[in-house]
Amino acid sequence: MITRITGTIVRVDREYLTLEIEAMHYEILISEMVRRQLSGSTGKELSLFTAVSYTHLRANETEDDLVCRLLLE
């Protein structure tokens, strides 16, 4: 179980937050409230905490990057 994830904010989109952790980028589904709070935070370090009982990671390869999506349920 993942209980905390810490990285540098690369991008805040309408539905996803992209965090850079070492050489990987993780896309994390976020709510509208979180998006508003993080607007303009690109380049800052962020730690997210969760109390979920099930998580999984899905990776998609794009032309330029391997994108990992952390799905919290």
Order of alpha helices (4+ residues) and beta strands (2+ residues): beta-beta-beta-alpha-beta-beta-beta
